[in-house]
Amino acid sequence: MTAPDGLGDRDALLEQAREQRGRNRLPEALATLARLEALHPQFSRLHQERGQCFVLLRDAPRAIAALHEAVRLNPTLPASWDMLEQLYRMGGDTAQAATAAQHLATLRQLPAAIVAANSLIADGAAAPAEAILRDYLHKDAGNVGAQRLLARLCSDRGAIEEAEALLRAMLDRAPDYDAARLDYAMLLLHQQKHCAARQEAEHLLRHDSENRAYLKLYGAACVGLGDHEAVIDLYARLLADPPKSATEIAELRLWRANALKIVGRRDEAIANYHAALAARSDYGVAWFGLANLKTYRFSDTEVARLRAAEAAPDVAELDCIYLCFALGKALEDRADFAESWAYYARGNALRRRTSRYRPHAAHACAQRMTQTLTVDFFAARAGWGVADPAPIFLVGLPRSGSTLIEQILASHSHVEGTQELTEISRYAAELCGSDPESGLPLHAEALERLTAADASALGARFLSDTGAYRRTDRPFFIDKMPNNFWQIGLIHLILPNATIIDVRREPLACGFSNFKQLFGTTNQEFSYGLDDIAHYYRAYRDMMRHWDAVLPGRVLRLRYEDVVDDLNTSVRRLLAHGGLAFEPACIAFYTTERSVRTSSSEQVRQPIGRDGLTQWRHYAPWLGRLRDTLGDAVTDDRS
């Protein structure tokens, strides 16, 4: 079995040190371990080997220190606990010896295979750990501890369906295995199955109503379902109930601030962001939270603190990314566009370095879909799906103005705003598979195997699944997931009477707005490079041209610039397309009180402005590459 990158050299150095110790060449062994530590400081077995060297050198204090570091990194090292027990007994420390002996006894009660797998996992050797567990489960298929470990490994390597099946089967056999239920709930949360995750959290809380991990899980599921008011009080309760570390205080303050921002309690949100920074001054995501309000202006002192945090030699990469985007916004507000650009560019470069996204994936997906979903394809499937007109889909690129259109529509007495729902993309992944580099549908031809009954079932499933996000009995509701432009064909098949609106913005303005927006750790991965943004925009334009050709009149195109220039006419056109009567509240959209989850939440609570039309021009000297790669899309964006 091939070792993961870097682990082969790591294990070879450890074996070299063991061989040197075996020949009693202890200084050489310690030198080899020092080299190993420089490369892999978190490798527990190097510290265990160092402890063994110091035992032979009769240096008990340094042996104990090394062995304690080994078990801190990896508590499942029987040899380390055994040596610690002996060393403490020799030194007369019976209390510490008893503690070590208890750890050793606990490990000895477990199957050796599970201890070995745990030890390998702690040291990052997932593949051999998985092999050991699968072999063990052939002999003891009902061992829930081994199954839980295997499920964790499957989840870590992306085999989500297998992990979910393992955990579900385990809970069927051992329904009171709360640690496994927590794993299962976290897996559901990771898949954005928020309703199911909340049900599991509620089950756990019935067993232990004060468990902080269960309460945080419940809060995260509520956030996913849009229940932000509930978590504001939940996080306040957790903050009021010690003990807490500074890190936990910062996290809870951040989460509470985000919820307060979404429901429109801006001043309280700012106070909680500041409280998060009081607990941890270099907390990049809290600095970014303030910047992402869009209306917050950093003081001179705050800008100095931001600069110092970003430049610190020990700043974590994720913090650095958030800090760069926050500095970009702070300096943009001060009209220091050159330095602002430098920080935006640095933040994007760091973020893109961790991304698997490659621009060819979008082009390839567009080709696959246009080849399969033709005029004849849809003609042969006319009348399929559920005829319910309730859903309104807002599609397009992020930062195109869709939050504004959502706010306008949600100000109508017959329309409920929800959020960016993931159901349609999940159905597409179930049917067509998902490209690992982009998350886009992989096998569009799989839709040819869909039957009329399948289409109706999916339409009904969508209406049922999205009910968890609805809070009113208004007849229409909005799904604002912009990426659904890829799935217009699927939407038409399963919900033929749904309203679909393509919100479009001038390409350079939209492209730059994406570049300067950090979307989190996993979302919109095309947005961290100018070339990637341009290629993605062109793929989007090609897909919308295709839908217009094969489903003429199905999608209303609404340009952000037209809405800004003539709000009244645009609103009337928008409402008429959805079969809605005009209501003045849609013009006064900024007075509507509702939760808004996107980065434009504060902007849509103000009257419409024209700043967004020209902001990109301040950065024109650095956008030549975006313009060149967009090509004719710059002048041809109305098609």
N, C-alpha and C positions, 0 to 999 in steps of 0.2 A: 504494500500500500504506500502510495507516494505521500510524503509529509506535506502539510500546507506550507506556503511560502515562508521561509525563514526558520521553520521548525526543524528542518533537517540539519542545518548548521548548528542550531541550538542544541539538539540532542547529541550531535557528534562531539561538541565541546564538553557537554556533561560527561559523556562516555570517556573522553580523553582524561578528564579530571579524575574519574573513578579509577581508571587504569593507573594513573600516576599515584593515587593514594594506595592502591593495591600493592605497588612496588615500593611503598614507603617514601616516595618522592614528594613529601608534603608541601614544601615551598613551591614546587612547580605546579602541583594541583591547585594551590591557592591562587597562583598567578593566572592559571587557566580560568578559574572561577571568576576572577576579577574581570577578565576579558569578556566572559559570558554575561556578567552582571551589567557591563557597559552596554551590551546589545539587548539584553532581556532582563531588566531589573525586577520584573514581576514574576519571574519563573521560580516557583516555590522550591523545586527540587535542587536548584543550585544552592539555595540557603541551607537545605537539609544536608547536602554534600559538604558544604563548608563547616557545618556543625560537626559532622563526622571527622573532618580533618582536625578540628580543634580538640575533639575528644582524644584523638591519638597524640596530639601535642600536649595533652594534660592541661589545657587552658579552659577550665570550666566556665568562667564568666563569658568568654567570647563564644564558646560552644552554645551556651544557653541563649545568648542574644541571637545567634544565627538560627537556632531551632525555633525560637519564638517568631522570628520573621517568617520562617517557612510555614508555620501553622497559622499565622495571621493571614497569609496569602492563600493558604490551602488547608483548611481544618481537617481534611481527610488523609492525612499522612501518618499512618500508624507508627512507622519507624521513628518519626520525629517525636511523637508523644511518648513512645517507649524510652527513648534516650533522655527526654526531659524528666520523666519520672525517676530514672536511675540517677541522673545528675543531682536532682533536688534531694533525693534520699541520701546520697553520699555527702551532700552539704548540710544535712540536718534540717532542711526546710520541709517538714512533713505536710504542711497545708498545700504548698504548691505541688508537691509530689502526688498528693491525693487528687488534686484537680486534674493533673496530667493522666493519672491512672483512670479516672472516670471517663475522660475523653477516649482513651484507648479501649476501655471496656465497651463503650457505646459502639465504637467502630467494629469491634470484634463480634458484636451481636448481629451485624449486618452481613449479608452475603458478600464474599470477597469480590465478586464481579462488580457489584454496585459501588463498593468502596473504590475499586480501581477506576471505574468509569467516572465517578465524582472527582477523583484526583486528576484525571486527564482533562476533564472539562475545566477545572480550576486553572490549569496550565495552558488552556487554549487548544488542546489537541482533541477537537471535536470528532473527527473522522474515526480514529481508533476507539474512542469512547463509544461511539454509536455501534461499531462492529461488536464490541464486547457485550453491549446491552442486547443487541439482536440475538446474539448467540445464547446469552443467558435466558432470554424469554422463550427460546425454543424448548428449554428444559423446564421453565417455571412460568408459564404463560399468564398466570394470574397475579404475578407480583406487581402490585400497583406502584410501588416505589420505583421499580425499574421502568415501568410504563410511563410514569411521570417524567423521569429523566429523558427517556427517548422522545417523548412529545416535545420537551423543551429543545432538544437538539434538532428535531424536525422543523420546529418553528424558526429557530435561529438560521437554518439554511434555506428557508423559504418554502418548505413543504407544508404549507399551512393546512391544506385539507387533511393530510395524514395526521398532523398534530391535533387538529380538532376532533377527528374520529377517535384517536387514542384517548383523549381526555373525556370525550362523551361516554365511551365504553367503560372507562374507569369509574366515572361517576354513577353509571348504571349499577355497577357492582358494589361501589363504596360511596353511597350518597353523602356520608358525613365526612368525607376526606376533604376538609376545607381548603387545604393548601392546593390540592388539585383543582378545586372549584375556582379558586382565585386565579390560577393559571388559565383556566378555561375562559373565565370572564375577561381577563386581560387580552387573550387571543381574539375574542369576539370584538373587543374594543378596537384592537389593532385593525380588524377588518371593517371597522365602522358599522358594525351591527349593534348599534347603540341600545336599541330597545331590549334585545336579548341580554346584552351585558348588564343593563340596569336590573333586569329580573334576577340575574345571578347575584348581583350585589345585594339586592333586597333579601335573597335567601341567606347569604352570609351574615347580614346584619341581624337577621332574626336569631342567629346563634350567638352573635357577639356585637351588640349595638354600639359599643364604644371603640371598636377596633379601627385605628386610624387608617390602615391600609384599605379596609373595606369602605370606609367613609370617603376616602379619596377616589376609589374606584367608582362609587356611586356618583360622586360629583362629576367625574369625567364623563360618565354616561349621560348625565343630565345635560352637560354642556353640548355633547353631540346631538342631543334631541332638541336643543334650543331652550331648555328650562333654566335660564340664567338667573332669574330672580331667586330660585331655590338655592343655588350654589353660593350666592352672595352671603346668605345667612349661615350656610354650612361651613364655608371657609372661615367666617368670623368665629364660629363655635370651635373649630380646630385651633385657631390662633389663641383663643381664650383658655385652652386646656393644655397646660404644660405636661411633660417636658417637650421641648423643641430645640433643635439645633438652629444656628444662624441660617444654614442652607434651607432648612424646612420653612423657617419664617419667611425667607425671601421668596420661596416657591409659592407659599400660600398667599402672600401679599400680591404676587404677580397674578395668580389665578383670579383672585378677587378683583383686582384692578381690571383685568380683561373683561370679566362679567359686567362690572359697573360701566365700563366703556360701551359695551354692546347695548345695554338697556338705556343709555343716554345720560347716565349720572357722571358727567365729565369731571367735575371738581373732586368727587370722591374717588374716582379712578386715578386722578393725578396724585392724590394724597397716598393712595396705596402703592402706586409705582415708586413714589419717594420713600415709603416705608420699606419696600423691598430693597432699595438701594442703601438704605440705612443699615439693613442687616448684612448686605453684601455689596460693597461699593463698585465692584467690577462686574456686576451681573449684567451682561450684555443685553439679554432679552428684555430686561426691565428698562434700560436706556432706550432700546428700540421701541418698546411699548409707548413711551412718551413721544418719540418721534412719529410713530405711526398714528397718533391722534390727528396728525396733519395740521392741526390748529395750535399746537403747543410750540412755544418759542423758548429755546434754551438761553439761559443767562451766560454772561462771560465766565463766571465761576464754573458753571456746568460744562461748558465747552472745554475749559481747561481740564476738568476731571475726566471728560470723555477722551481727550487726547492722551492723558497720562495712562488711563486704563488700556487704551488700544496699543500704546507703545511699550507697555510693561513686558519685560523679557519672558515672564512666565504666564502670559495670558493664554488661556485655552483657545483653541482654534475656533470653536463655535462661538465663544464670547467675542472673539476678534471679529468674526463675520457680522454679528449683530451690531457691534460698536462701529464698524465701518459704515454700515447703512445709516445708523443714527447720526454719525458725523456728517455724512453726505447730506442728509436732510437739514441738520443744524446750519451748515455752511451755505447750503442753497438759500435758506431763509435770510442769510446775511448778504446774499448776492456775491459771495465769493465762489463763483462758478468753477474756476479752474481747480481749486483745492477740493471743492465738493465733488467734482468729477473724479479726481484722484481717489477719493475714499470709496465712491460708488464702484469704480473700476476694481479696486483692491478687494472689496467685499465680494463682488461677483466672481473674481478670479479664484478666491479661496473657496467660495461655495461651489463653483463648477468643478473644482478639483476633486470633490467628493461625490460627484454625480456620475451616474451611468448613462445619462441621456446623450444620444448622438443624433444629429439632424437628419440623417438618412432615414431614420425610423418613421418620421412623419410623412415624408414623401412616399416611402414604400407602402405605408398604410393607405394613403390616398389612392395609390395605384390599385391596390387590391380591392378597395371598396368600389371604385368607379368601374372596374372590370366586372364585378359581380352584380351590383345593385343598379340595374339598367331600367330603361322604360318598360321593356318586356317583363322584367322581374316583377315590377310593381303592378303592371296590368294584370298579370296572372294571379295576383293576390289582392285584388280590389275587394273592399268590403270586409277585410279581416280585422280582428281586434275588437276592443271594447269601445263602444260609441260615445262614452262619457266625455263631455267637453271640458270637464273641470280643470285639468292641468294646463298651465301656461308655462312654456319653456322659454327662458331667455338664454340665448346662446351667443357665442362669439369668442373673442379673446379676452382674457382678464384686462382690467384697466381700460375698458372700452366705453364705460358709462352705464353698464348694466345695473349697478346699484342704484343709480338715479332712476332708471326706468322701473326697477322693482319698487322703489319708494313711490313713484307716481302711481303705479298700478295698485299698490297696497293701500293707497289713500282712497281708493274706490270702495264703496260700501259692499260690493259683491266679491271683492278679491282679498284673499289672505296671503301675506308674504310669509314664506318659511325661511329657507336658507339654500345653500348650494348642496343639493342632495346627491348622494352617490349611488342611488339605486340603479339608474339606467346604465352607468358604466359597469356596475357589478354584474348586471344581467348580460351585458355584452361580453364580459370576460368569461362568464359561465358558458356562453354559447360558442364563442369564437377563440377562446384563449387570450392570453395577454402577453405582449412583447416585453421581455424583461428589461429592455433598455428604455422604454418609453411608457409602458403601461397601456399602449394602444392595442386595439383588436388585431389579432394575428391571423385568423383564418376567416375572412369575410364570407367565404363560400359555405361555411357552416350554416348561414342563414337560409340557404337553399333547402336545407333539410327541415326547416321549421314548418309545422303544419298549421292549418287554420285554428285548430284547437289549442295548439301551443301558443299562438299569438294572443288568443283570447285569455288564456290562463296567465300569460305574462302581463297583459294589460290589467287584469283584475288584481294580480299580485302587486303591481305598482301602486294601484289605488289603496290597497290594504296596507302595504309597507309604509307608505308615506303618511298614513293616518296618524302615526306616532308623532309626527312633527306639527300636526294641525291643532289649533287651540280654539277655533271658532267654527260656526256652521255656515260660513260664507260659501257660496256655490263654486267659486273658482279659487285656485291656489297656485302659487308660483314656485317653480323649480329653477333656481338661478345658477345652476352649474354651467359655467361657460363652455367647458369641454364637451358638452352634449352636442356640439355641432358635428362631431364625428358620428353621432348616433341618430341623426335625423331620420335615416332610413328605418332603423329599428323602431323609433318612436312612432313613425307613420304607420308601420305594420301593426303595432299593438294598441295604439291610441289614435285612430285616424281622425278624430275630431278635436284633438288637442290643439291649442294655439302655439305657434312657434314664431319667435321674434329674434332676428339676427341683429344685435346691436353692434354697430361698426364705428370705428374712430379712425381718423386720418392716420396712415401707417407710421409716419415718423413720430407723431405724438404718442400713439399707442405703444410703439416699440420702445421709445425712451422711458415711458411710464412703467413698462414692465421691467426694464433694466434697473430702474432705481427702487423697485419694490422687492423686498425680501418676503417670499411667500411661505416661510417656514422651512422645515428640514426635509420635506418630501414632495411638496407641491410645485406644479408648474416648472418643471426642471428645464424646460426650453429657454427660460427667461434670464439665464445667467451668462449669456454671451451674445454679442451683437449679431454675429453670423447666424447663431441658432435661432434668435428671435426672428430675423428676416426670413430664414427658410421656413420656419413654422408659420409665419404670416402668409407666405405664398401657398403653403399647403392648405391652410384655412381658406384662403381665397379660392383655390382650385376646388376644394370640397363644396363650398357654397355655390360655385358656378355649376357643379355637377348636380346638386340638389335642385337648383333652379331649372336645369334642363330636364331632369327625369320626373320631377314633381312640381311642374310649373304652378306658381301662385300659392304654393303650400306655405312658404316662409315670408313673413314681412321683414323687409330690411329697413332699419331705422338708424340713421346716421346721427351720432352724438352732436356733431356741429350743427345739424338742422334743428335739433332740440334746443340748443343754446340760442340759435338765431331767431327761432319762432316757436316758442314753447306752446302757445295756444293751438296752433295748427298741428304741431307734432302730437300733442296729447289727444286731440280729436281723432287724428288718423290712427293712432295706437289703439284707442278704445273702440273705434269702429271696426277695426280688424278683429278684435276679440268679441264682437257682438255686444259691447257694453255701452250703455247710455253715458253721455257726458255728465260729469259731476265737477263743480268748481273746486272741490277739495283736491282734485288731482293737479290743479294748477298751484295750489298752496300746499304742495306735498311736504314742505319742510316743517309744517306744523303737526304732522302726523307723528304720534308717539308709538314707537314699536322698536323691537330689538333689531339691530342691524349688525351682522357679523363681519362684514368685509372691512378692508382698510379705508373705505370711503365713508365709514359710518358717521363721522362728524360732519363731513362735507354735505351729505344729503339732508342734514338737519339745518341747513342754511339756504336762503334763496339762491337760485342758480347764478353762477358767475362765469366770466369769460376767461379766467386765468388759465384754465386747463387747455385752452386752444393754442396757446403760444409759449407755454413754459419750456417746451423742448428747444425752442430757438436759442435760449441762453447757452445750450450745450451743442449747438450746431458745429462748432469747430472740431468736436470729437465724434460726430455722428456720420462722418463720410462713409465709413465701412457699412453702417446700417443702410444708408441710402443706396450705396452701390449694390449691395446684395439684394435689397428689395426690388431693384430694377424697375420694370414698368408698373409694379404694384403701387409705386408712389403716386403716379398720375392716373392710375386705372382702378382706384380703390372703390369705385361705385359699382363694380361688377362682381 
